[in-house]
Amino acid sequence: MKRRAVLLQVSDHAVLCYLERQHGLDVAAVRSHLAGMAQGAAELGAIAIQIEKVKLVIRSNGSGQATVVTALSRTGRVSHIGGEG
C-alpha cells in the first residue's frame, strides 16, 4: 500500500503531556507560578497581564472566579498555552 502525504499537527495538550511524562516537567509548579504572578491582576479585574515576555489572558466568570485561559506572545499570537488543544 502506498503512503499518502498527511499534514500532521500536534496539539498543545499532547506537547504538554509529553514534556511532563518524558522530560519531568512539573506542570503543577508551572501552574502555581503563573497563578501567583496573575493573582493580583485578577483581583483587580484585569483581563490580561504581562508576565516576563508573555501576556496572560484572564477570563472571569463574574462570581469571584477567574482563569488564565491562554498565553500570547508580545505580538498577540497564541503561544504556549491554549491554541488548538
BELGI-V991467 format. One record per residue. N is the residue number from 1. PHI is phi in whole degrees, -180 to 180 (NA if undefined). NEAR is the number of other ideal C-beta (glycine too) atoms within 12 Angstrom. Layout:
# BELGI-V991467
n=N phi=PHI near=NEAR
n=N phi=PHI near=NEAR
This chain:
# BELGI-V991467
n=1 phi=NA near=3
n=2 phi=-81 near=4
n=3 phi=-75 near=5
n=4 phi=-112 near=7
n=5 phi=-67 near=6
n=6 phi=-132 near=6
n=7 phi=-84 near=6
n=8 phi=-97 near=8
n=9 phi=-113 near=12
n=10 phi=-117 near=15
n=11 phi=-70 near=15
n=12 phi=-60 near=20
n=13 phi=-63 near=18
n=14 phi=-64 near=17
n=15 phi=-62 near=23
n=16 phi=-62 near=24
n=17 phi=-63 near=16
n=18 phi=-62 near=16
n=19 phi=-62 near=18
n=20 phi=-67 near=18
n=21 phi=-83 near=13
n=22 phi=-93 near=11
n=23 phi=-118 near=12
n=24 phi=75 near=10
n=25 phi=-60 near=17
n=26 phi=-87 near=14
n=27 phi=-62 near=21
n=28 phi=-62 near=11
n=29 phi=-68 near=13
n=30 phi=-66 near=21
n=31 phi=-60 near=20
n=32 phi=-64 near=14
n=33 phi=-60 near=18
n=34 phi=-65 near=29
n=35 phi=-62 near=22
n=36 phi=-63 near=17
n=37 phi=-72 near=23
n=38 phi=-96 near=34
n=39 phi=-54 near=19
n=40 phi=-62 near=15
n=41 phi=-64 near=24
n=42 phi=-63 near=27
n=43 phi=-65 near=15
n=44 phi=-87 near=14
n=45 phi=85 near=15
n=46 phi=-66 near=22
n=47 phi=-98 near=20
n=48 phi=-163 near=25
n=49 phi=-149 near=27
n=50 phi=-86 near=19
n=51 phi=-122 near=28
n=52 phi=54 near=16
n=53 phi=-106 near=13
n=54 phi=-126 near=28
n=55 phi=-98 near=31
n=56 phi=-93 near=35
n=57 phi=-97 near=30
n=58 phi=-112 near=31
n=59 phi=-117 near=19
n=60 phi=-99 near=21
n=61 phi=-94 near=11
n=62 phi=84 near=8
n=63 phi=-123 near=6
n=64 phi=85 near=9
n=65 phi=-123 near=12
n=66 phi=-142 near=26
n=67 phi=-135 near=19
n=68 phi=-76 near=34
n=69 phi=-99 near=23
n=70 phi=-164 near=27
n=71 phi=-125 near=32
n=72 phi=-112 near=26
n=73 phi=-75 near=20
n=74 phi=-59 near=14
n=75 phi=-84 near=10
n=76 phi=93 near=14
n=77 phi=-82 near=14
n=78 phi=-62 near=19
n=79 phi=-113 near=22
n=80 phi=-75 near=27
n=81 phi=-107 near=29
n=82 phi=98 near=25
n=83 phi=64 near=22
n=84 phi=-87 near=13
n=85 phi=-117 near=17
